Structure formats: structure tokens, C-alpha cells
Amino acid sequence: MIYILEKTKNNSKYEVKYSRIESKDFDRNNLDRFLYDTKNSDDYKKHYSKIEKSKYLDKTLDFVDDEKDIILEKILKN
């Protein structure tokens, strides 16, 4: 995992972009496409997650896209 941080003045909420390789046959030839393409493919998925700093204070940071995060929040509330 490569994680790049940028210091900002307003950092109570921020968006994290991350990607996941889905293909077991992924090789170096696919690397440029993976790094620079903004769209999903069968080989990889691009995700965006909104992070609230107060929500994760002293907790583990998870990389879950917004759609799944909404579902997980509902499960936690019930």
C-alpha cells in the first residue's frame, strides 16, 4: 500500500482515493493503466472514501467506499 498525505488547514473531513487490484493475472504491463486511469476495469477498482477525523480518533482507519460505509453505519446503529 502506498499512502500519500498532504497537510491542509481544514482537515476535519477529507477524501481518500484508493485502488484495489482484482485480477490474479495482473502484471507490469497493466501498471501504467492502473496508476493513471480514473475508471474501473475488470483488473482493478478505483474507490473514494470520505474520512471524518473525529469518527476515527483512536480507532483503526478502514478503506471502505461510501456506499459500503453507509451500510456498515446502519448495521452498527442496530
ROMAR-209588 format. One record per residue: x, y, z of N, C-alpha, C, O in turn. Coordinates in steps of 0.001 Angstrom, whole numbers, plus 500000, padded with zeros to 6 digits. Layout:
BEGIN
XYZXYZXYZXYZ ...
***
This chain:
BEGIN
500847498833500000500000500000500000500894501232500000501896501295500713 500515502195499196501186503484499178500158504512499612499077504600499029 500489505282500623499558506251501173500239507608501173501283507772501805 499670508578500479500256509914500364499396510896501136498187510973500915 500004511640502030499294512613502849499691514027502448500818514286502024 498740514923502593499015516324502310498444517149503451497262517040503777 499284517970504052498847518786505169497983519941504662498352520649503725 496827520114505303495931521215504953495448521881506227495567521317507314 494911523063506095494385523780507266493076523161507742492868522995508944 492202522822506813490925522223507165491008520718506950490826520231505834 491278520003508000491436518563507840490485517766508739490799516634509106 489344518328509096488386517578509899487704516501509068487323515453509591 487548516763507766486997515785506818487861515819505561488299516882505119 488093514669505008488843514621503766488484513375502984487882512442503517 488853513368501736488554512256500846489837511496500544490882512084500262 489731510195500609490859509325500306490548508571499023489488507961498887 491476508623498095491338507861496852492226506622496987493386506713497388 491668505489496650492478504282496695492009503308495618490903503417495089 492867502372495318492584501407494250492899500007494751493725499802495641 492224499076494156492426497678494540492581496833493279491765496919492361 493618496028493242493831495114492123492950493893492339493003493255493391 492148493577491345491186492474491438491659491221490706491232490111491024 492527491403489741492949490294488886494165489578489466495107490217489937 494137488270489427495299487486489852496364487449488759497513487086489012 495973487825487548496900487813486419497485489193486135498036489419485058 497376490093487062497887491454486892499409491409486762500090490733487534 499929492137485775501375492137485578501871493559485310501090494510485332 503149493694485062503768495014484861503187495752483667503190496983483650 502698495046482687502128495687481505500852496469481849500495497421481155 500186496067482900498960496740483326499216497910484278498293498665484587 500430498065484735500737499019485782500433500467485406499827501182486204 500828500918484234500553502300483818499059502581483781498599503623484250 498335501678483240496878501841483163496282501910484573495409502734484845 496753501053485449496283501029486826496574502341487553495717502863488266 497762502862487373498156504077488096497501505341487568497208506251488344 497264505418486267496827506688485691495386506718485190494843507795484941 494779505589485044493391505562484577492462505917485735492712505520486873 491409506650485458490468507036486512489235506141486549488396506271487441 489126505245485594487955504372485501488271502980486045489429502567486117 487218502278486422487357500886486859487531499970485654487154500308484532 488096498835485908488206497800484879488001496448485547487785496383486757 488064495389484789487961494046485371489195493717486217489134492886487123 490317494379485907491572494116486601491703494875487917492391494414488827 491057496024488031491194496854489238489961497732489440489193497984488512 489799498184490669488687499067491032489245500305491722490143500207492558 488710501465491369489078502736491985487993503102492995486803502969492710 488404503560494169487457503892495230487764505265495806488888505759495728 486742505860496382486877507114497101486148506952498425485005506496498467 486809507322499484486208507200500801486332508541501516487388509173501490 485246508968502153485261510209502919485574509862504373484927509005504976 486560510533504912487023510262506261486707511460507154487050512598506833 486055511188508267485839512212509286486833511949510403486825510892511034 487676512920510626488745512739511600488208512360512980488762511470513625 487148513011513446486603512742514778486059511317514895486097510721515971 485560510779513798484992509435513799486064508360514015485783507303514580 487281508632513565488351507639513623489411507937514668490454507283514693 489166508902515522490131509232516565490352508021517464489404507500518052 491587507578517569491966506409518361491322505113517876491143504178518655 490980505057516613490406503845516031491171503478514765491960504269514247 490930502291514289491562501821513062490893502464511857489666502524511770 491697502933510952491193503520509715490936502397508720491816501583508444 489715502364508184489405501347507188489174502024505840488779503188505772 489418501298504806489250501828503456488019501178502847488097500136502197 486883501822503074485601501332502590484975502447501775484955503597502213 484463502123500590483830503164499788482555503650500476482027502979501363 482070504809500068480947505460500735479696504595500790478990504585501798 479424503879499726478230503032499680478274501962500779477286501738501478 479411501319500916479555500287501947479583500902503337479095500302504294 480150502092503450480206502762504742478805503070505274478559502939506473 477905503469504412476519503741504809475871502471505354475179502508506371 476095501366504687475544500081505125476138499683506470475411499240507359 477444499834506629478088499485507886477602500357509039477436499870510157 477376501619508780476835502517509809475452502063510259475156502079511454 474613501664509329473287501161509681473375499907510533472609499746511484 474297499022510203474480497793510984474944498146512396474448497574513366 475876499068512521476378499461513840475294500085514710475263499862515920 474419500854514109473349501502514867472321500510515389471694500737516424 472153499411514667471172498411515080471850497332515889471194496390516335 
***
